């Protein structure tokens, strides 16, 4: 019984060290920095949705990410993301980790997009990125009335709005799945329009820019890729950034890391040149 105070002291000291380690880890590791409070009044929300090239496969080979992050995709305390738990945290690559589940995520256009805006407009404020993309999904999976993907996208956008600010744009990169067959290509125009109309009814204000990426690659006959691209390039009520010609990885489908950085800059240019960027 006389030894009990000694063991109590050891226990309390160990508990203190554990708590101290947890505290120090929370303030030094951006992955664990959550920001429910103390945000500035100028919060700019961007929704990122679509397929794998929006989710990011830059640097991914054989289901393994090389973990190489270009300087233009580095973390910045002014760039936050809504994580899978609907918490705001310092954004870092891979941006879609925990969102595009059961896939290996790498570099996408989101971080490069946000960094480019802040370089060009230093007083832009806080950027909140809301990743919602899901690899391998067809437009039908986003357009149908009971779409889980669209419902999740809308729910996450509303969760981001709880922290203040407003939605500044939706960034959309999708369509590769719909180049697999001639039937999918033929259905694409109607399903894409249905998806856009549903978004305007459920989430978007008409003045919120919808910035789409015209495909750089496809998965079937080149004619089907051109058919989907023709639909995208013919959408006059949205802003289009054309990814055709950007470097592809050996799989011939996904953009390389440097191509994603370039695309992020192109998206930033498109947003800043829109009438709603200020």
PAZA-253606 format. One line per 5 residues: number of its first residue (from 1); their letters; for each residue x, y, z of C-alpha. Coordinates in nm, 2 decimals. Each point is the difference from the previous one (the first is absolute). Example, Ala and Ser with C-alpha at 12.3 -4.5 7.8 and 13.67 -1.06 7.14 Angstrom:
1	as	1.23/-0.45/0.78; 0.14/0.34/-0.07
***
This chain:
1	xxxxx	0.00/0.00/0.00; 0.29/0.24/0.06; 0.10/-0.03/-0.37; -0.33/0.14/-0.13; 0.08/0.37/0.02
6	xxxxx	0.31/-0.07/-0.22; -0.21/-0.18/-0.26; -0.26/0.27/0.01; 0.27/0.26/-0.07; 0.13/-0.20/-0.29
11	xxxxx	-0.36/-0.04/-0.14; -0.07/0.38/0.03; 0.33/0.09/-0.15; -0.06/-0.24/-0.30; -0.35/0.15/-0.05
16	xxxxx	0.15/0.35/0.00; 0.25/-0.10/-0.27; -0.27/-0.16/-0.21; -0.22/0.31/0.02; 0.30/0.23/-0.07
21	xxxxx	0.09/-0.21/-0.30; -0.35/0.02/-0.13; -0.01/0.38/0.04; 0.33/0.06/-0.17; -0.09/-0.23/-0.28
26	xxxxx	-0.33/0.18/-0.06; 0.17/0.34/-0.03; 0.28/-0.11/-0.22; -0.16/-0.25/-0.24; -0.23/0.18/-0.25
31	xxxxx	-0.19/-0.33/-0.06; -0.16/0.04/0.35; -0.05/0.38/0.00; -0.38/0.05/-0.01; -0.15/0.35/-0.03
36	xxxxx	-0.36/0.02/0.12; 0.07/0.36/0.13; 0.23/0.30/-0.05; -0.06/0.02/-0.38; 0.01/0.34/-0.16
41	xxxxx	-0.31/0.15/-0.15; 0.11/-0.05/-0.36; -0.06/-0.37/-0.06; -0.01/-0.13/-0.36; -0.14/-0.35/-0.06
46	xxxxx	0.08/-0.20/-0.30; -0.17/-0.34/-0.08; 0.21/-0.26/-0.18; -0.19/-0.28/-0.16; 0.02/-0.25/-0.29
51	xxxxx	0.21/-0.31/-0.06; 0.36/-0.12/0.07; 0.18/0.29/-0.18; -0.17/0.24/0.23; 0.06/-0.22/0.30
56	xxxxx	0.37/-0.02/-0.11; 0.21/-0.28/-0.12; 0.31/0.20/-0.06; 0.30/-0.20/0.11; -0.20/-0.32/0.04
61	xxxxx	0.15/-0.31/-0.16; -0.12/-0.36/0.06; -0.23/0.13/0.28; 0.29/0.16/0.19; 0.04/0.38/0.03
66	xxxxx	0.36/0.13/-0.02; -0.07/0.27/0.26; 0.18/0.26/-0.20; -0.18/0.34/0.06; 0.10/0.29/-0.24
71	xxxxx	0.06/0.33/0.17; -0.31/0.14/-0.16; -0.21/-0.26/0.18; 0.15/0.06/0.34; -0.21/0.07/0.31
76	xxxxx	-0.09/0.35/0.10; -0.19/0.11/0.31; -0.23/0.20/-0.22; -0.11/-0.32/-0.19; -0.23/-0.23/0.19
81	xxxxx	-0.20/-0.31/-0.10; -0.32/-0.15/0.13; 0.12/-0.35/0.10; -0.20/-0.32/0.01; -0.13/0.09/0.35
86	xxxxx	-0.13/0.34/-0.12; 0.28/0.18/0.19; 0.21/0.28/-0.14; 0.37/-0.08/0.01; 0.32/0.13/-0.18
91	xxxxx	-0.02/-0.15/-0.35; 0.27/-0.22/-0.13; 0.06/-0.26/-0.27; -0.16/-0.23/-0.07; -0.30/0.23/0.03
96	xxxxx	-0.25/-0.28/-0.06; 0.14/-0.23/0.27; -0.29/-0.14/0.20; -0.25/0.12/-0.27; 0.07/-0.21/-0.31
101	xxxxx	0.01/-0.31/0.21; 0.14/-0.34/-0.10; 0.22/0.18/-0.25; 0.36/0.12/0.01; -0.01/0.38/-0.02
106	xxxxx	0.29/0.21/-0.12; 0.04/0.36/-0.13; -0.31/0.16/-0.14; -0.07/0.36/-0.12; -0.15/0.13/0.32
111	xxxxx	0.31/0.11/0.20; 0.17/0.15/-0.31; -0.33/0.19/-0.07; -0.02/0.15/0.35; 0.37/0.08/0.01
116	xxxxx	-0.02/0.18/-0.33; -0.29/0.22/0.11; 0.19/0.10/0.32; 0.31/0.08/-0.20; -0.19/0.23/-0.23
121	xxxxx	-0.23/0.14/0.26; 0.18/0.00/0.33; -0.29/0.16/0.19; -0.26/-0.25/-0.14; -0.07/-0.13/0.34
126	xxxxx	-0.04/-0.36/0.12; -0.06/-0.27/-0.25; -0.21/-0.30/0.10; 0.03/-0.30/-0.24; -0.28/-0.25/0.01
131	xxxxx	0.11/-0.32/-0.17; -0.29/-0.22/-0.13; 0.14/-0.19/-0.30; -0.03/-0.38/-0.04; 0.22/-0.19/-0.24
136	xxxxx	-0.16/-0.21/-0.28; -0.35/0.16/0.02; -0.23/0.06/-0.29; -0.21/0.31/-0.05; -0.31/-0.21/0.07
141	xxxxx	0.13/-0.07/0.35; 0.00/0.38/0.06; -0.32/0.09/-0.19; -0.27/-0.25/0.11; -0.25/0.12/0.25
146	xxxxx	0.12/-0.23/0.28; 0.37/0.07/-0.07; 0.21/-0.08/0.31; 0.29/0.20/-0.15; -0.20/0.31/-0.07
151	xxxxx	-0.17/-0.02/0.34; 0.34/-0.03/0.17; 0.14/0.29/-0.20; -0.30/0.22/0.10; 0.03/-0.11/0.37
156	xxxxx	0.37/0.07/0.01; -0.05/0.35/-0.16; -0.26/0.08/0.27; 0.23/-0.12/0.27; 0.27/0.23/-0.13
161	xxxxx	-0.24/0.29/0.00; -0.06/-0.05/0.38; 0.35/0.15/0.05; -0.10/0.32/-0.18; 0.08/0.14/-0.34
166	xxxxx	-0.15/-0.08/-0.33; 0.04/-0.24/-0.29; 0.22/0.17/-0.26; 0.01/-0.27/-0.26; -0.05/-0.37/-0.08
171	xxxxx	0.29/-0.17/-0.18; -0.10/-0.30/-0.20; 0.20/-0.26/-0.18; -0.19/-0.31/-0.12; -0.08/-0.20/-0.31
176	xxxxx	0.27/-0.26/-0.06; -0.24/-0.28/0.12; -0.25/0.12/-0.26; 0.24/-0.06/-0.29; 0.00/-0.38/0.06
181	xxxxx	-0.29/-0.07/-0.23; -0.20/0.16/-0.28; -0.31/-0.02/0.21; 0.15/0.19/0.29; 0.13/0.27/-0.24
186	xxxxx	-0.35/0.04/-0.15; -0.16/0.02/0.35; 0.26/0.25/0.13; -0.16/0.33/-0.13; -0.34/-0.06/0.16
191	xxxxx	0.15/-0.13/0.33; 0.25/0.28/0.02; -0.27/0.26/-0.04; -0.22/-0.18/0.26; 0.29/0.01/0.24
196	xxxxx	0.06/0.37/-0.05; -0.37/0.09/0.03; -0.02/-0.21/0.32; 0.29/0.18/0.15; -0.15/0.34/-0.07
201	xxxxx	-0.33/-0.11/0.17; 0.17/-0.15/0.30; 0.31/0.20/0.07; 0.13/0.26/-0.24; -0.09/0.36/-0.05
206	xxxxx	0.00/0.09/-0.38; 0.29/0.23/0.06; 0.22/-0.27/0.14; 0.24/-0.10/-0.28; 0.00/-0.36/-0.10
211	xxxxx	0.35/-0.06/-0.14; 0.03/-0.33/-0.20; 0.31/-0.17/-0.13; -0.04/-0.14/-0.36; 0.15/-0.35/-0.01
216	xxxxx	0.37/-0.07/-0.07; -0.05/-0.37/-0.04; -0.25/-0.28/-0.04; -0.05/-0.37/0.05; -0.15/-0.12/-0.33
221	xxxxx	-0.02/0.08/-0.37; 0.15/0.35/-0.07; -0.33/0.09/-0.16; -0.18/-0.04/0.33; 0.26/0.22/0.17
226	xxxxx	-0.06/0.27/-0.27; -0.38/-0.04/0.05; 0.02/0.07/0.37; 0.24/0.28/-0.06; -0.24/0.15/-0.25
231	xxxxx	-0.27/0.01/0.26; 0.23/0.17/0.25; 0.14/0.26/-0.24; -0.36/0.08/-0.11; -0.12/0.09/0.35
236	xxxxx	-0.03/0.38/-0.03; -0.13/0.07/0.35; 0.32/-0.11/0.17; 0.37/0.07/0.00; 0.21/-0.26/-0.17
241	xxxxx	0.37/-0.08/0.05; 0.13/-0.24/-0.27; 0.24/-0.26/0.13; 0.07/-0.16/-0.34; 0.37/-0.01/-0.06
246	xxxxx	0.11/-0.01/0.36; 0.25/-0.28/0.08; -0.15/-0.34/0.10; 0.15/-0.27/0.21; 0.09/-0.34/-0.16
251	xxxxx	-0.36/-0.12/0.04; -0.11/0.25/-0.26; -0.28/0.12/0.22; 0.12/0.19/0.30; 0.18/0.33/0.00
256	xxxxx	0.36/0.01/0.13; 0.09/0.21/0.31; 0.13/0.28/-0.21; -0.31/-0.01/-0.22; -0.21/0.04/0.31
261	xxxxx	0.20/0.30/0.11; -0.05/0.15/-0.34; -0.37/-0.08/0.01; -0.04/0.16/0.34; 0.16/0.32/-0.14
266	xxxxx	-0.24/-0.01/-0.30; -0.30/-0.03/0.24; 0.13/0.29/0.21; 0.03/0.21/-0.32; -0.35/-0.09/-0.10
271	xxxxx	-0.14/0.09/0.34; 0.19/0.33/0.03; -0.11/0.10/-0.35; -0.37/-0.07/0.08; -0.23/0.29/0.10
276	xxx	-0.05/-0.15/0.35; 0.36/-0.04/0.11; 0.02/0.33/0.21
***
